[in-house]
């Protein structure tokens, strides 16, 4: 049975925090729906101290951002986007249209149709999340989305040049310096100045995630991607320094970012806790990471790999990093995770920033029923059918009888009409 060497915040306290978030977001969205641009501007002023003449960036503003960046930054953005574009294209190529004659005279098929318009949110209030622009915009572009608008909050009083550059180079058709729930609401609901989109994509804090949840159905969403989570599964194949580094590397995202260690080694668990204390003394983001570790960090001791796998599936973490003597055991046995990182040679930061897999991933146990953002999220698989007269009459006989069983007279007549027109006898 698993033993908790360190526990995080209680489920009750966590639920209480979410209830507060839910209420705030509900009020903001109602205000945006009622007052449109006026509400968006007031909310931006309130939360970001940002009220420009126009939230949409002009071509010249975008060019200024590009010119202000060192060539190395531009080159690095292009490298990261090339990796993400390449993997997204491989995914897109795996999605095929189909058409097959399932019975004589009956042709069924499906077409994969890109969504027409998508709003991509890029977090940037606390940290300028340049990589989030790659993950949503590049992937939507590869999928074939025609209109891709992008929003990011101002950073220290102005649009962040690297975020703007990433949005532009990724292929955004409209770029807005607008953040938080007001950005999500404006893109989803529309205002006089922002035409609404069909789908919202991108990660964000608890308020952004809740806004997406409340708007789901009115628009599509990629998935519920809230505050980041990381789970490290490790044994004595590695040491406490690397476990601590990888746990704190995600804890620095925010004060409510869970970081969990699952291990079969008490020695490694104790060493990791010591290393976390040591690293928090020098880490520049220690204030945030320390709070996250204190309130949401966990250390769980398990008896063997099977128990670690069982606990990992229960936790259903966004990121799962495996550093054990038998990493493939977890590749073959885990079922609930957003993204898997196998071996100490890789890490979550690679996936977050540059390697090519997508970093917009399910949180808060959503990994039980969905994977992360990928090119297929921006594509609708729509079926069609084509039937010859003789086949229509034959299928109609079955359909007519089944409609009668269900009591659908109008449905039955649809079938009977085809039988009368295309068949030689009518079903009675």
N, C-alpha and C positions, 0 to 999 in steps of 0.2 A: 504493500500500500504506500502511495506517495506521501512524503513528509515535507511540510512547508518549513523551510529554515527561515524564510522571510515572507511576510504577507504584505499586500498593498491595501489600498483604500477599500472599505466595505462596499458590497454591492448596493446596499441601501443608500449610502452617501453618493455613490456614483449615479444612481437613479434619480436622486433628488436634484443633482446638478443638471441632469438632462431635462428634467421637468421645467426648470427655470429657463433653460435655453429654448425649449419648445415654445414657451409663452412669449418670450421676447421676439422670436422669429415670426410667429404668427401675427403679431402686431405690426411688424415692419412690412411684411408682405401685403397685408391689408391696406396699409397706407400707400404703398407703391401702386397697388391696383386702383385705388381711389384717386390719387393725385398725380400719378405719373412722374414726369420730369421734376416737378416741384418737390415731391417727396424724396426723390433720388438725390437731388442737390442738397437738401437740408440734412439728409442722413450722411452723405459724404462729408459735409462740413462738420457734423457732430462727431463722427467716428474717426475720420482721417484728417480733419482740418484741411479739407481740399475742396475748392469750389472754383474750378477754372471756367473760362468763358465757354469752352466746349470740351466735354469729356473725351470725345473722339480725337485722336491724334491726326494731324494733317501729314501730308507727304513730306513736307519740309521738316516737321518735328521728328518724324521717323528717321529721315536722313541725318539730322543733327545727332540723334542718339547713336547711329552707326558710326559717324565720324568721330565721336567722342571716345570711342573704345579703342584700346590697343589692338594691333593686328593679331596678337596671340590670342586674345579673347575671342575675336571673330573666328579665327581658325579653329579654336577649341569647340566653339558652338557648332561650327560646320561639321567637325569630326563626329561629335555626339549625334547630331541629326542624321548624319550618313549611316551610323550604326542602327539607329532607331528606324529610319526609312527602309533600310535593307531588310531588317527582320519583319517589319510590317508588310513589306512587299512579298516576302516569303509566305507570310500568313495569308495575304490576299490571294496569292496564286493557288493556295490550297482550297479555296472556296470556289466551287464549280457550279455553274448552271447545269440543270439536268432536264432531260426530256426522254421519256421511255413509253413504249406501247405496253401497258400492263396486261391488257387483254386485247383480243382482236378488235380493232376499231376504237379503242380507248387509249388516248394519249394524255399522260400526266407529266407535269414538269414544274420546276421552280426557277425563278430568276432572282439573282442577288442584286438588289437595287440600293444605291447609296441614299442615305437620308439627305434631304435637300439643304437644310441649314442647321448648323451646330454652334452653340456658344461655349467657348473654352475658357474656363477660369484658371488663372495662374496666381497662386498665393504669393504675397510679397510684402506684407506689412511688417513682419518680424524679420524674416530672412527673404532676400530676393530669390525666389524659387525658379531660376532660369530654366532648369530642366523640365519643369511642368509644362512649359510651352512646347517643348519637343514632343512630349508624350501624347498630348491631346491633338495639337494642331497638325503635326507631321502625320500622325496615324489617320486622322480624319481626311487629310489630303490624299494619302495613298488609297483610302477607301473610295475616293471619288466625290466627296462632299463638295458642292459648288460654293456655298456661302459659309465661311468660317469666321465668326467674330470672336475676338479675344479680349478679356478684361483682366487687369491686374491693378491692385491698389497702388497709390503713390508710395514711394519709399523715401522717407526723410524729406518730404515736401515737393517731390517731383516724380515723373515717371522714371523708373529705373532703366538706364540705357541698355543694359545687357538683356533685361526681360523684353524690352521693345525690339531689340535686334533679333532675339530668338523668335519672337512672334512673327516678325516680318520675314525672316529667312525661312521659317517653317511653312509660310504660305497663307497667313491670316489675311482675309479680305477687308476687315475692319479692326482697328485696335483702339481700345478705350482705357484711359487711366481711371479706373473705377473699381472699388473693392468691396469685399464683404457681402452681406445679405442683399445690399442695395444693387450690387452688380448681378447677382443671381436673379433677383426679382425683375430687374430691368430687362435682362436677356430673355427670361422665360415669359413674362407677362407683356412686355413691350411698353414703350412710351411714345410720345409724339416724335422723339428724336431717334429712338432705337426700335427698329422693326423686330418683332419677336422671332425666336428661333424654334425649331422643332425638337431640339435636344440640348441638354446641358451636360458638359463633361468637365472633369478635372477635380483635384483634391482640394481640401480646405480645412479650416478649423471646425470646431463643433457647431458653430452657428451656420457656416456654409453648408456643412453636411445636413443639418436639420432643414435648411431652406430647400435643398434638393429633395429631401424626403417629403416635405409638405407639398412641393410642386409636382412630384412624380404622378403621372397620369395626365396632368394638364400639358406637360411636355415629357419627353423621354429623358431618362438620366442614364449615365453610364453605369454607376453603382454607388453605393454608400461608402464614400472614402473620407472618413473623418480623421481625427488625430491619429498619428502613426503609431504602429505597434511592432514590436520585434520580439521574437522568441529564439533563443540560442539553445540548441540541443548539443551537448558536449560530454565527452568522457576524458579519460586520461591521455587521449591522443594529443590534446592541446593543454595550454597552461592558462592560468588566471588572467594574465596580462591581455591576451588576445580576446578572451571572453568579456573582460571588463571594457575594453576598447570598443567592441562591437555592440555591447549593451548601451553604453553612454553615447555612442555615435547616433543612436536613434532617440534616446531620452532627451537630447538637446533640442529636439523639435519643439517641445512645449511641455508645460508643467503637468499635463494630463496624458502624456505618452507612455503607455505601459512597456516595460522591458523585463523579460522573464528568462531565467536560466533554468533549464531542465538538465539534470545530470545524474549519473549513477555514481559519481565520486564525491564523497564528502570533502576530501582534501581539495579537489578542484573548486567546489562550492565556497569553501572558506577562503581559499586563495583569491578567488574572483572578488569576493566582498572586500578583502583587504586592498586589492588592486583598484577597485572602484573608489574607495576612500582616498587612496594615493593620487589617482588621476584627477579627482575632483579638486585637489589642491592646486593644480596647474592648468586645467582646461579653461579656456577663455569663456566658454559658455556654461561654466559650472553652476551658476546661479539657477539656471533653468533646469539643467540636467539633474542637479542635486534634488530639486523639488520633485521632479518626475520620479526619480529613483526612490525617494523617501515615501511618496504616496502611492505609486503604482508599480514599483519594482517588486519582483518576486523571485525567490530561489526555491526550487522544488527538487527534492532528492528522490530518485526512483531506484527500483531494485535491478532493472534490466532494460534492454532496448524496447521490448514489447510494452512495458509500462510507460516508458517515455513516449512512444508512439501513441498510446492511448490518451495520455495527458495532452499531447500536442493536438490531437484531433478534437479534444474537448475544448481547448483554448481557442482553436481555429484562428491563429494569428495571421496578421497581414503579411509579415515577413517571417520566414523560418530559416535560420542558419544552422546547418548541420556540420559539426566538426567532431567526428567519431572515428573509431577504427573500422566501422562498416557503414559508410554513408549511403550506399545503395540500398541498404535495408530500409531506410526511411524514404528514399525515392520510390521504392516498390510498395511501401505499406501505408504511408500517410495519405489521407484523403481530404483533409480540411486545412487549406493554407492559400494565401494569396500568391506568393512567389517563394520558391525554394532556392537556397544557396548552398551548394554542396562542396564542402571542404574548406580549409582555412585559407586557400589561395584566393577565394572570392569573398565577397562581402556585400552587405546591403547597399553600401554607398556606390558600388559599381552599377548595381541595378537602378539605383535612384538617379544616377547622373549620366551614364555614358555607354554602357556595354551593349545595349540594344533591346533588352526586354523592357516592358512598360512598368513604370513605377506607380501608376494609379491603380490601387489594389483595394480589395474589400477589407473593411475593419468591423469591429464590434460583432464578431462571429458571423458576418455575412459570407465568409469563406466556406460555410457549410453548404451554400447553395449557388454561389457564383464565383467565377474566376475574376481576374483583373481586366483592365481596359486592353482591348486589342482591336485590330482592324475590323473584325466582325461585329463589334458593338455599333459601328456606324453604318451597318448594312442591314437592310430588311430582306429576309428570304421569303418571297411571295410566290404562292403556287398558282398554277393555271391548269385548265383541262380542255381537251378538244375531243369530240366524240362523233363517230360516223353514224348515219341513220339506223342501220341494223343494230349496232351496239347500243344506241340510245333506247331502242324499244326493249332490248333484253335487260339492260340495267333498270329501266323504268319499271319492269314487272316486280323486281325485288324492292325497289324504292317504294312503289305504291303499297305493297303489302306491309312494309315496315312503318310507313306513315300512318296506315290505318290502325296498327297496333298502338301507336302513340296518340292517336286521336287528332292528328293534324290534317284536316280536310283540305285546306289550301295547298299544303305541301303535296298531298296525294294527287290533287288535280294537276299540279305541275308535271308529275310523272305520267299520269293518265293521258294528258294531252299529247305527250311524245309517243306514247304507245299507240294512240289512235292515228297519229300522223305518219309514224315511221314503222309501225308493226302490222301484223296480219290479223291480230285479235286483241281484244281488250280484256284486261284482268277484271274479274268480277269477285 
